[in-house]
Amino acid sequence: MFRALSIEPIRIEERSKDEVRANIFVFAVTCALIRFIPIIVRKLS
């Protein structure tokens, strides 16, 4: 694992960027769910 880190730092930077994008996407989705769940519950009830 450490060899891969030392040999290919560029891939790790790309991977970290993808992870950051994924984390932002998950954060946005959870925020949207937190906002819309009460509205959906009100409509159902």
Rosetta silent file (secondary structure, phi, psi, omega in degrees, C-alpha in Angstrom):
SEQUENCE: MFRALSIEPIRIEERSKDEVRANIFVFAVTCALIRFIPIIVRKLS
SCORE:     score description
SCORE:     0.000 S_00000001
   1 L     0.000  -43.227  179.885    0.000    0.000    0.000 S_00000001
   2 H   -67.753  -33.240  177.508    2.808    2.408    0.856 S_00000001
   3 H   -62.856  -43.941  179.550    4.576    1.529   -2.408 S_00000001
   4 H   -62.295  -37.869  179.339    1.500    2.466   -4.382 S_00000001
   5 H   -63.075  -43.672 -176.290    1.326    5.742   -2.482 S_00000001
   6 H   -73.815  -31.723 -176.208    4.948    6.622   -3.282 S_00000001
   7 H   -80.478  -41.203 -171.725    4.779    5.514   -6.912 S_00000001
   8 L  -123.543   73.998  178.210    1.439    7.032   -7.953 S_00000001
   9 H   -71.766  -26.722 -177.519    0.682   10.272   -6.072 S_00000001
  10 H   -65.967  -43.692  179.681   -1.320   11.626   -9.022 S_00000001
  11 H   -62.040  -37.313 -179.543   -3.878    8.833   -8.817 S_00000001
  12 H   -65.628  -39.102  177.830   -4.280    9.438   -5.087 S_00000001
  13 H   -63.181  -42.829  177.698   -4.971   13.125   -5.745 S_00000001
  14 H   -62.560  -41.746 -179.000   -7.591   12.164   -8.331 S_00000001
  15 H   -63.857  -41.825 -179.467   -9.073    9.632   -5.934 S_00000001
  16 H   -65.557  -37.005  176.291   -9.248   12.201   -3.125 S_00000001
  17 H   -61.855  -44.384  178.625  -10.977   14.641   -5.477 S_00000001
  18 H   -62.236  -39.377  179.199  -13.521   11.960   -6.350 S_00000001
  19 H   -64.938  -40.373  178.462  -14.015   11.216   -2.653 S_00000001
  20 H   -62.752  -43.424  177.967  -14.570   14.904   -1.930 S_00000001
  21 H   -61.927  -42.197  179.721  -17.132   15.089   -4.740 S_00000001
  22 H   -64.167  -41.238  179.631  -18.870   11.987   -3.424 S_00000001
  23 H   -64.401  -41.126  178.424  -18.904   13.406    0.111 S_00000001
  24 H   -63.683  -40.930  179.667  -20.379   16.685   -1.135 S_00000001
  25 H   -62.676  -45.838  179.852  -23.009   14.753   -3.105 S_00000001
  26 H   -62.924  -41.112  179.373  -23.951   12.651   -0.066 S_00000001
  27 H   -61.807  -43.768  179.984  -24.093   15.797    2.085 S_00000001
  28 H   -64.642  -41.413 -179.507  -26.388   17.526   -0.411 S_00000001
  29 H   -64.651  -42.785 -179.868  -28.648   14.470   -0.653 S_00000001
  30 H   -65.570  -39.263  177.609  -28.936   14.165    3.124 S_00000001
  31 H   -62.686  -42.197  179.160  -29.731   17.881    3.432 S_00000001
  32 H   -63.066  -42.969  179.066  -32.416   17.531    0.768 S_00000001
  33 H   -62.615  -43.293 -179.213  -33.895   14.509    2.543 S_00000001
  34 H   -61.786  -34.440  179.551  -33.902   16.336    5.881 S_00000001
  35 H   -75.119  -40.295 -170.851  -35.775   19.208    4.232 S_00000001
  36 H   -86.990  -21.310 -177.515  -38.280   17.120    2.268 S_00000001
  37 H   -60.113  -46.537  178.629  -39.098   14.408    4.830 S_00000001
  38 H   -60.994  -37.092  179.061  -41.315   16.695    6.996 S_00000001
  39 H   -64.248  -44.606  179.907  -43.174   17.887    3.872 S_00000001
  40 H   -63.939  -41.779 -179.813  -43.768   14.301    2.740 S_00000001
  41 H   -63.192  -40.457  178.230  -44.900   13.285    6.225 S_00000001
  42 H   -63.549  -41.065  179.994  -47.374   16.184    6.315 S_00000001
  43 H   -65.812  -39.569 -179.052  -48.795   15.194    2.924 S_00000001
  44 H   -70.242  -37.767 -177.500  -49.164   11.560    3.976 S_00000001
  45 L   -93.847    0.000    0.000  -50.751   12.416    7.322 S_00000001
